Amino acid sequence: MKPASLMPAWRACVAQRWRWSGAVPQAALLSALTFGVVLPVCGHRLLYSYFFLRSVFLDAMSEQVLQESLQRGQDALSFWNRASAEPPAFKNLSLKPELLVTVVTTRRSEARDFHYLLQVMRQLSAILPSCGRRRCAEVLVCDVERGPQGNQDASLLEAQFKVIRRSPEEQLQNWELLNTFEREKRDYVFCLRRGWDLLQPRNMVVLEDDALPTPDFFNVIAHLLSRRFSRHTLYVKLYHPERLQRYWNLEPYRLLEWVGLGLVLATALLRVPSWSPRWFSFTLSWAHLLFFTLYFMAAAELLGRHYLLEGRRLSPQLYAVSPATECCTPAMLFPGNSSLRVAEYLDASFCTKGKAKDTVLYQLMRTLPGERAHSVEPNLVTHIGAFSSVRRNPSRPKLL
């Protein structure tokens, strides 16, 4: 008789805890609606969201991006063809500028119609006057093409920009004996040193010819150079692949950022009663705070950290600086004379597959005493190079 007498009390307890006005069923319903309905609807077309329907949208999205890049390339070709008949606007360079931008380029036979270099140089020419009376930086084009056909895009830009190349004797060296990654590294080192020797800049940015700068590129760099950390860093990475920007990562700072985001949003939701509807049964308790911290963390990760980072573009002061990541080198800032140290470090290493120049730099930075490196988020360049100059390309590249 005793168990039977306890049944009504047990049922009453369960009913009380699971009534629809209680916190537990509300949490279950909120989670089901958020992760089963709202986020899938919002994220199914977002490329870097976990909810992105790759099989449905990837091919069409990739083709659209290729066509847009092709059109930009053709527009840039027309622009520089017209500009070649005008007086040179960027060819007269001043010694010891505050900032030198060196654009490393080579001929891309598979992407010749996209004219990546011309796209990048057109964007730079548009944003260089954004600093006021004096342009934001001096610009060099470093043409490392060694083939007999030459780099036609670099030749077209010679009417407006200073273009540097290896001497004929250097080009005759037996480069074919070197692997692709070592040749790429030596080209990079050549451009670093030649840019320094010509102008001795106070700071240097090296762009690869498929790194399209954002409109606020120079404003953010000026802000970075004004901060104390830049005096004690080997380099600052201005680009990291969007697909690798997720919170679920081995980088400790991202895990701290992730937990901090969830905790702040959860505290704000539970702390401000006016934000909550009348039926809201949650209070500022440890259990409810933990639930909403995990809830907001999961929502942010699944929707895509990349899209949250875009909100930082409102001001240069909002850009985040964090410890450097390993991949990749389309855009690098070298404060002070650190470009010379980087050239020496790279010269002392031999690059192979799996040990490209970005990996070498990252490993050196972590092992050499006193050296530090940083990354800035969100990216200051868009990587438009669907066709690689050093790796085999598919016939129609995909975004992922």
Phi, psi and omega in degrees: 000332184296313177300322180296324181290338180275342184302313180299321179294320180296315179296322180295321179295314179297316180299323180292319182287331186253013176295149187297343176273000181272167185289322184295308178295328177294321177296318179295316180294318179297318179295317180297316180292318183292307187270347179256340184233298190295306183294318175300322178293318182286328190255359187289345176250004180270119189302324186255020175265150175295339182270001181300128180274087186299316183293338183266318192249343190297314183298312181294320180293319179297317180295322179296316180296320177299317181293322177296318179294320178299317180294319177299321179296318179292322176296319179294322177299315178296320181299312183284334173295320177291320183291337182296340179270357182260162178300144182296130183261338187232009187275331179278111187255144178263145180284144179055053178289161177296325181214134173243130175253117178251123181256115181272127185220153173212165181288135177243097185297323182283345182235029185297329181283346181274337175049058182304314181301316181295325176298312183296316182290328176294318178295318178299318180296331180283326185260350180300324179282002187290350181273355181116219183298315178268140178291160190290333186197163166270149186232132174240146169253123180252103184269112183255014179294132180246355183286160182293336182283339178075177181251098186295325179295319178295321179296322178297325183281350182298338178290337185243335185232155171285124180245126180250145180218166172291157175291159178304324179295319179294323181291336181279354179297156186280076183289339184295341179286344181267148176286166186301319185288326176289320177297317179299319179296316180294325175298317180297315180296319178302315181292322177301311185288318182294321177298318178294316182297324183287316191238343184047060183289157176287328177214154182224140170244133175246121178249138167280158192285006174242023179252100184274116183293149174281161181301329181266018186309305185287327178296319180290320179297318177300319178293319179299317181290340179278349181271151188297325185299332185293340180283346185232034180234145179286318177200161175236121178280131182257004180209139170217134184307133183301325182292345181256013184265012184290161177291321183288087191208160180282353181288119184300323184296328179290322177296320177294318177299319182296310179296319179298318178299312180297320182292318180294314180294320179295316179297316180298319181295318184278338185274332185255100184299328184294342179279345188257141175290166185296326183283357184293119185259006184273147178232171180280073176243166182297320181295314181290323178295319178296316180301311184287332173298311178294324179298310181290326176297314180295318180296317180295318180292316183290323179287324176125115178299328181307321184284333174288323180297330182300334178295341180286349181289355180299330182205145176302331181291343182270348179296138183266138175246128184221170176302147186296145172262169187283308184268137012211188186233037177295331182214121184225136175255127178244100181289147178060223179260024182295340178299328178291320178293320178298318179298319179294316180298316181292323179299329184278358182239148177252124185269142177219179176298130185087354179219059178283179187296327178293319177294318179299313180298316182297317180292321178296316180301325183279342183255332182281129180294137176087352181265137177226157177215155186224164172235152177244141179227141359287177184297146175263358175222156171255128181277106185261001186279081177292333180251120183280150176267353184236352182232161178292138184250144171287166181295320177229099183299151177252156180290332179241000000 
